[in-house]
Amino acid sequence: MNAAVTARTTSEPPELEERTPRPRASGLPGRVDLLGRLEGISAGRGLARLARRLAELMDFVGADMATFEDEFARLPRRPELLVGRGASHLLELGGKRLRPMCVALASRLGEGFDARVLDVAVAVELVHNATLLHDDVVDHSDTRRGTATARAVYGNAASIFAGDWLLVEALRRIERCRLPGLMDELLDTVEEMIFAESVQLENRGRIATARETYFRVAEGKTAALFRWAMAAGGRVGGLDVAGRAAIAAYGAHLGVAFQAVDDLLDLTGDAARTGKAVFNDLREGKMTYPVILALERDDAFQPLVEEILATPHDAPLADVTAGRVIRSLRQTRAVEDCLELARRYSAGAVACLAPFPQCRATRALATVAEALVDRDL
């Protein structure tokens, strides 16, 4: 790996501190609630060591994320246009900011956070939000992050055009980096995400247990953007080809772990915490990993899924039906085994950090992978 990586120690070099833009106040902005929430959950569960590591992570990445939030808030809004209001409706809700945080951490494995890293961090969050605006139309979703979706407020067309607009701004940010191939890598990633969404759409409503189809969708729809975020953050941070490959592999593993936990949250999560209605994926006919496990292991589960799919999407799901689903998931150990899958991929992500010297950035990335598995479960 390059000298910038191999020379990194547990303390940051003075010249990096001078190059890195610093806000007046330390700590994460209030809208970036993922780390703070995870720290509280960890402490409440008696996971004192993880809670301490999350506090260290907040201290390490807080200044970078505050800079990101300042830049993100300056994005053009165009409130006089319907498309601008549709985009702003989602952007103003904030979010976990996990992907831009990954960009920042990847850059700190190399030369650190600078203007180009900031552009990549903004771009990856814009791509993510664009997919959410599009997904809400495809999924007929009425709530996102605990409030009405843009499509519910402004209509499907406005939500689609708003997502397209955010993608254009993301591409502008990457073009501004002036790094050969970086744009092509993002375009390839977006294409991979589109193809994965297409596979999911083609299989929607089919009660099937093809695990290879599940992983094809999870790796393309979710993990691909994490993979690109890590590789791009590492590249603008100065990592060499080997370093970028290692950190991209971290992102690919992290993305599958993230998706597996999302699958569980759809079935067992608290809507007040997640901001999404439970059973939403199942009612849309998406065969998530715990559902696939239950279908494999419980012959009575398929008729139950058929009953759910036949229920109009705008009709409430009967409590007795929901209870039967949860019982089957518990009895078949689908919940435990899906969580175990997430933990394996989380451990795989940490293993991908082995080529790098031990430093604050590697410890922070290991903390992200470990904490991600326990979010809001």
N, C-alpha and C positions, 0 to 999 in steps of 0.2 A: 504493500500500500504506500501512498505518497507520504512525504515527510511530514505534512501537516497532520496526518493521522498518527503515524508511529511516534511522533514526538509529544503527543498530547499526554498530559499527566492529570492528576486529580484536581489541579487548580488551573484556572484559565490564564493564558499569557496576558501581560499588561497591554500589548498592542491590540488584542482582541477587544478588550474592554473599551479602548479608545475609539475603535471603529464602530462598535455596536451602538445604535441609537437607544437611548435610555429615557423612559418617561420620568416625570417628576416624582411619582409615587410608585412603590413596589407592590407586588402582589397581583393576582389576576383580577381583571374587571368583573364586576358583579354578574354580567350576563354570561360569563364563561363559568358555568356552575359545575361542570363535570368533576373536576378534581376536588373541590370543596365538598361536594356531596359524597364522593367516594371516601374522602377522609373521615367524614362523619359516620358513614355506614361502617367503615372498618373499625373505628373506635368503639362504636356501639356494639359491635360483635366481638369485642375483646381482641381484635387483631391489632394490637398496639404497634408492633413492628411495621406492618404495612401502613398504618396511619402516619407513623413518623416519616416513612419514605415518601408518602404522598405530600406531606408538608414540605419536605426537602425539594420535591419535584415542583411544587407550586412556587417555592422561592427561586429555583433555578430557571424556570421557564416563564415566570410571571412578567418580567420586563419585556421579553419578546412578544408575548401575547397581548400585552397592553399596547405595544407599538402596532401590532396587527389590528387590534380593535380600533385604534385611532384611524388607521388607513382604511379599514373596512367601512367605517362610518362616513368617510369622505367619498364613497362611491356615488356616482350620479344616480339620482332617484327619479327625476322627471315626473313629478306629481301631476303635471298637467295632462299626462298621457295615461290611458287605461293600463298599458303595459307597465309603465313605471309604478303605478299604484299596486298592481298585482305583484310585482317583484318586491317592492318595499314591504308589502304585507307580510311576506315570509321573512325577509331579511331583518326586520325590526324585532322579530321574536327571539333573536340570538340563536343559541345552539350549543352543542357540546364542544365544538371547535377542535375535535380530536385530530382531524386530518391536518389542519394548519399547524397544530402543535407537533405532529409527527414531522412535518417539514422543518420546523425550527430545530427540533432535536437532532434530526439527521444532519443538518448543516453544522451543528456543534460537534459532530464527530470529526469535522474538518476545520475550516477556517472560521466558521461562526456565522452569526446572523448579520445580514447586510441588506441593502436595498433590493438586490435580485432575489434573495431568499424571501423577502417580504412579498415581492410580486408573485412568486410561486405559491406562497401560503395563501394569498388572496385568491389566486386562480383556482386552487384545488377546492377551496370553500365555495367559490362560485359554481364550479362544476357540480359539486355535491348538491347545492341548493337548486340548481337547474333541474337535476334529476328528480328532486323531491316535487317540484312544481309539475313536472311531467307525470311522475308516478301517481300523484293525487288525481289526475284526470283519468289515467288508465284504470286506477283502482276505485274510482268513484268515492274517494275519501272526503269526508266532511270535516274532520278534525285533524290537526297537526300541532304538536307541541302544546296541547291543551286548549287550542282555540280553533276557530273556523278556518278552513283552508282557503287559499286564494281562489280556487275554483268555486267554492261555495259562496264566496262574497262577490267575485267579479265575473265568474263564468269560466267554462272550460277553455274557450279560445284565448281569453286574456291570460290564463295560467300557462298555456302552451307558449304563447308569444313571449311572456315574461321569462320563462325558462330559456328560450332561444336567445333572448337579449343578454341574460347572464352568461351564457356560453360565449357569446361574442366578446364580452368584456374579459372573460377568462383568457381567450385566445390572444387578445391584445396584450395582456400582462405577460404571457409567455413570449410573444414576439419581442417585447421590450427587453427581455433578458439577453437577446442576441447570442444564443448558444446554439450552434449547428446541431440539428437533430432533436432538440428538446420539443419543438412544436410537433414534429412527426410522432414522437413517442406519446405525447398527449393525445393526438388524433387516433393513434392505434389503440390507446386505452379506451377512449370514448367509443370507438367502433366495437371493441370487445364487450363493453358494457351493453351496447345496443343489441348485439347478437345474443348475449345472455338473457336480456329482458325478452327477446323474441322467443327463445327456448321456453322461458317460463310462461309466456303468453300462450304458446302452442299447447302447453301441458296443463294449463289452468282448468280446474274442474275435473281432470282425470284422476281417478283414485288409483295411484300407482306407487310402487315401492322401489323404483329404480334409483339407487343411491348415486350412481354415476351421473344421472341427470341433476340431482340435487347439488352435487359438488361442482358440476359444470356451471350451474347458475350462480352458486355462491362465490366461486372463484372469479367469474366474469363480472357479475353484477356488483359485488361488494369489495372483494379482495383486490381487484385490478386497480381501483383508484387508490387504495392504501399503498399498493406496490409502487405505483407511479409517484405518489407523494413522497415516499421515502427515497426513491431513486433520484428524483428531481431535486429534493432538498440536499441530498448528498452531493449531487453534481454541482449545483451552484455553490455549495460549501467547499468544493475543491477535492472531493474524494476521487481516487483513481477508479479504473474499471472494476477491479476486484472489490473494492470497498462499496461501490454502487451496487454490484451484484449481491453482496452480502446483505446490505440494508434493504434492497428490494425484496429479497427472500423473507426478511423480517416482516415487511409490510404485507406480503402475500399470506403468511401464517396469521398475522394479526387480524387481517380481514375476515378469514374464515372463522376464527374464534369470535370475532364481533358478530358475525351473522348467526352463529350457533346460539349465542346468548340472546340475540334479537328474537330468534325462533321461540326460545323459552318465554321471553317477556310477553310475546303475543298470547301465550296460553296461561301463564301463571303470574304475570306482572300486575302491578298496581297502576291503573290508568291515570290516577292523580300524579304519580311520579313520572311515568313514561310519556304522558301527553298523548297517548294513542289508545283507542278502544281495544280491549282484550278480545281475542278470537277473531280479529280483523283479517289476518292472513288466511286462517282456516275458512272463514266465510267467503273469502274471495277465491277459494279453490286452490290455494297454494299448498303444495305438499312439503311442509317444512320437515326438518330432521326428526324432531320428536314425534310428529304425526306418522312419518314413515316407519319409525321403530314400533309404534303402537299398532300400525296396520300389519306389520310382519308378525307380531307376537300375540295379537288378540283378534280372533275371528269375529267377535261381536263389534269390533271397532268400525269396520267398514260400513255396516248399516247405519251406524251413528253418524259417520261422516256424510253419508248420502242424505240423511235427514237434515243435517245442517246446511248442506249445499242447496237443498230444495226449499229452505226457508228464505223468503224475500229478504234482501239485504237491509231494507229499511225497517224490518220488523224485529223487535227485541228477541233475543235468544232466551228460551225458557231456562230458568234456573236449574231445573231438573236435568235438562240436556247438558248444560255446562258442567254440572256436577258429575254426570256420567263420564264426560270427556276427561275431567281431571282425575277421577278414580282410575280409569283405564291407563292414563299416562303414569300414574303412581304405581299401579299394580304391575305394569309391564317394565318398570324401571326406565321408561323412555326419558323422563326428566333427568334422572341421575346420569344416564348414559350420554345424553346430549350435553350435559354440563361437563362430563368427562371428556367428550370430544373437544369442547372449547378449551379445556385445560391442557389437552395434548397439543393443540395448535398454539396455545399461549406459550407452553414450554418450548415448542419448536421455534417460535419467534425469538425467545431468549437465546436459544442455542445458536441462532444465526449471528448473534453479536460476538461470538467467540473470537473471530479474527481481529477484533478491535482491542486496543489496550483498555484496561479498566480505567474509567474516568467518570465524571459526573454525568455525561451524556449517556454512556452505556448503562449506568445504574438507573438513570431516569427512564430510559426505554424499557428496561427490564421491569421497572415499577408499573409502567403503563400496561404492559402485557399481562402482568399478574393481576392488577386491579380491575382490568377490563372484564374479567370473567365474573366478578362478584357484583357488577353494577346493578343495583336496584332489584336483585333477586330476592 
